[in-house]
Amino acid sequence: MKKTIALCITLLSVNSFADLFWLNSAPILDETGSPVGASQTDPTVGFFAQLIFAGANNVVDAFDPNYAGNGVSSDDVVVDTMFAGENFFAATAGFFPIQSTASVIGAAGNGIYYVRVFNAPNISFASGPSAPIVGSYYWESATHSYTHNPTTPDQWDFAPSGGQTTIAIVPEPSVIAIMGLGLFGLASARRRLQA
C-alpha cells in the first residue's frame, strides 16, 4: 500500500511539472532531403533544436545568425535546446526525443512557441539556450500556442505528417563574399560596356 501511494505521489509530481513535451513524428530533413544526423556519443555529428518563445508580442521574429549569438531577434527567447538522439534509446536520424521543458517554460510563460533546427554538432549546444549558431542551415516549425496546466501536460508534435513548413539555407560568410565579388565583377563589366 505504501509503495502504491509513493508511486501515485511520484506520478502526480512528475505530471504536475511535465508542462510541455515536444517531439517530431515525421523526420526532419537536411538540405539534401535526407533525415538529419543523430548521435548520442559523437560530438562532431548531429543536429540540434531550439525551443523558442515568441515573446510578449506573440510574433515569430526573423532569424538572425548574429543576433545574441543564438539566432533569435527582437523579443524572441530560446528557452530550451536538445540534439537529435539526446537521451534517446536509439539515436534515429531525423528525430528528436520527447523532452519536458517545465522549468524553463514556466519562466517564459503562456504564449506562442516554435522550433528551429540547425546542422550543428551536439557539442555546440552544451551551453543550452545560449548555444551559438554554428550551422548555416535551419528548419523552422509552425507555431504552437501553449497554456500552462499544472496537472495535464501539453504535447506538441512540431513536425506532423505532411511535413515541414519552412526550409531556409543561410549562406556561409565565404559564400556571401564570393557572391559579392561576382556582383562587383558584373557591375564593372557593365560599366565598361556602357563606356
ROLO-435662 format. One line per field, with one value per residue (C-alpha): residue number from 0; residue in one letter; chain; x, y, z. Coordinates in steps of 0.25 Angstrom, whole numbers, plus 5000, padded with zeros to 4 digits. Example, Ala and Ser with C-alpha at 12.3 -4.5 7.8 and 13.67 -1.06 7.14 Angstrom:
// residues 2
seq <- 0,1
type <- A,S
mol <- A,A
east <- 5049,5055
north <- 4982,4996
up <- 5031,5029
This chain:
// residues 195
seq <- 0,1,2,3,4,5,6,7,8,9,10,11,12,13,14,15,16,17,18,19,20,21,22,23,24,25,26,27,28,29,30,31,32,33,34,35,36,37,38,39,40,41,42,43,44,45,46,47,48,49,50,51,52,53,54,55,56,57,58,59,60,61,62,63,64,65,66,67,68,69,70,71,72,73,74,75,76,77,78,79,80,81,82,83,84,85,86,87,88,89,90,91,92,93,94,95,96,97,98,99,100,101,102,103,104,105,106,107,108,109,110,111,112,113,114,115,116,117,118,119,120,121,122,123,124,125,126,127,128,129,130,131,132,133,134,135,136,137,138,139,140,141,142,143,144,145,146,147,148,149,150,151,152,153,154,155,156,157,158,159,160,161,162,163,164,165,166,167,168,169,170,171,172,173,174,175,176,177,178,179,180,181,182,183,184,185,186,187,188,189,190,191,192,193,194
type <- M,K,K,T,I,A,L,C,I,T,L,L,S,V,N,S,F,A,D,L,F,W,L,N,S,A,P,I,L,D,E,T,G,S,P,V,G,A,S,Q,T,D,P,T,V,G,F,F,A,Q,L,I,F,A,G,A,N,N,V,V,D,A,F,D,P,N,Y,A,G,N,G,V,S,S,D,D,V,V,V,D,T,M,F,A,G,E,N,F,F,A,A,T,A,G,F,F,P,I,Q,S,T,A,S,V,I,G,A,A,G,N,G,I,Y,Y,V,R,V,F,N,A,P,N,I,S,F,A,S,G,P,S,A,P,I,V,G,S,Y,Y,W,E,S,A,T,H,S,Y,T,H,N,P,T,T,P,D,Q,W,D,F,A,P,S,G,G,Q,T,T,I,A,I,V,P,E,P,S,V,I,A,I,M,G,L,G,L,F,G,L,A,S,A,R,R,R,L,Q,A
mol <- A,A,A,A,A,A,A,A,A,A,A,A,A,A,A,A,A,A,A,A,A,A,A,A,A,A,A,A,A,A,A,A,A,A,A,A,A,A,A,A,A,A,A,A,A,A,A,A,A,A,A,A,A,A,A,A,A,A,A,A,A,A,A,A,A,A,A,A,A,A,A,A,A,A,A,A,A,A,A,A,A,A,A,A,A,A,A,A,A,A,A,A,A,A,A,A,A,A,A,A,A,A,A,A,A,A,A,A,A,A,A,A,A,A,A,A,A,A,A,A,A,A,A,A,A,A,A,A,A,A,A,A,A,A,A,A,A,A,A,A,A,A,A,A,A,A,A,A,A,A,A,A,A,A,A,A,A,A,A,A,A,A,A,A,A,A,A,A,A,A,A,A,A,A,A,A,A,A,A,A,A,A,A,A,A,A,A,A,A,A,A,A,A,A,A
east <- 5000,5011,5018,5005,5003,5018,5017,5004,5011,5023,5014,5006,5018,5024,5011,5010,5023,5022,5018,5022,5026,5032,5035,5034,5026,5032,5047,5053,5061,5074,5078,5079,5065,5071,5068,5077,5088,5087,5097,5097,5112,5120,5121,5124,5111,5097,5087,5081,5068,5064,5050,5047,5037,5031,5031,5020,5016,5013,5021,5032,5043,5053,5065,5078,5091,5098,5087,5091,5100,5088,5080,5067,5064,5055,5047,5048,5055,5062,5056,5062,5071,5073,5081,5076,5077,5079,5075,5068,5070,5073,5079,5070,5073,5063,5057,5058,5053,5042,5047,5040,5043,5035,5045,5049,5035,5030,5040,5035,5020,5008,5009,5014,5025,5033,5045,5057,5067,5082,5092,5102,5109,5104,5115,5111,5098,5105,5102,5087,5079,5091,5098,5103,5099,5110,5102,5097,5084,5072,5058,5046,5034,5019,5016,5009,5000,5004,4996,5001,4993,4999,4992,4992,5004,5003,5008,5013,5017,5025,5027,5014,5012,5010,5023,5032,5027,5040,5054,5064,5078,5086,5099,5112,5121,5130,5118,5113,5127,5128,5114,5118,5131,5123,5113,5124,5130,5117,5115,5129,5127,5114,5121,5132,5121,5114,5127
north <- 5000,5010,5007,5009,5023,5026,5023,5031,5043,5042,5041,5053,5061,5057,5060,5074,5078,5072,5085,5083,5071,5074,5063,5061,5049,5052,5052,5066,5066,5073,5081,5069,5063,5053,5051,5060,5053,5048,5043,5041,5040,5046,5061,5064,5058,5063,5074,5082,5089,5101,5103,5118,5126,5137,5147,5157,5161,5146,5149,5140,5149,5148,5138,5146,5137,5149,5153,5149,5138,5128,5134,5140,5154,5165,5159,5144,5136,5122,5114,5100,5092,5078,5070,5059,5046,5053,5043,5034,5019,5019,5031,5031,5040,5051,5050,5058,5051,5055,5065,5072,5087,5090,5099,5107,5108,5113,5125,5129,5127,5125,5129,5125,5115,5110,5101,5103,5092,5095,5086,5087,5076,5072,5079,5093,5093,5090,5104,5101,5113,5122,5112,5119,5117,5110,5103,5110,5102,5104,5098,5105,5099,5104,5111,5105,5112,5108,5110,5105,5094,5089,5075,5072,5072,5079,5070,5077,5070,5080,5072,5065,5056,5065,5071,5083,5097,5105,5101,5112,5112,5123,5125,5124,5137,5131,5129,5143,5148,5140,5145,5160,5158,5153,5164,5174,5168,5168,5183,5186,5179,5186,5200,5196,5192,5205,5214
up <- 5000,5004,4990,4983,4990,4988,4973,4971,4978,4969,4957,4961,4964,4951,4943,4950,4945,4931,4925,4910,4903,4889,4878,4864,4857,4844,4841,4840,4827,4823,4811,4802,4807,4816,4831,4839,4846,4860,4870,4885,4886,4875,4877,4863,4857,4859,4859,4870,4872,4879,4886,4885,4892,4882,4893,4898,4884,4880,4867,4861,4858,4847,4849,4850,4851,4858,4868,4882,4876,4876,4864,4871,4869,4876,4888,4884,4894,4893,4905,4903,4893,4890,4880,4871,4879,4893,4904,4894,4894,4879,4872,4860,4849,4847,4860,4873,4886,4895,4905,4917,4918,4930,4938,4926,4921,4934,4933,4919,4921,4913,4898,4885,4883,4871,4868,4859,4855,4852,4845,4857,4864,4878,4885,4880,4889,4902,4907,4906,4901,4899,4890,4878,4864,4856,4845,4832,4830,4838,4838,4845,4850,4850,4863,4876,4886,4900,4912,4926,4932,4945,4944,4929,4921,4907,4896,4883,4870,4864,4851,4848,4836,4824,4826,4829,4828,4824,4819,4818,4814,4822,4813,4820,4820,4810,4800,4803,4799,4786,4782,4785,4777,4766,4766,4767,4754,4747,4751,4746,4733,4730,4733,4723,4712,4714,4713
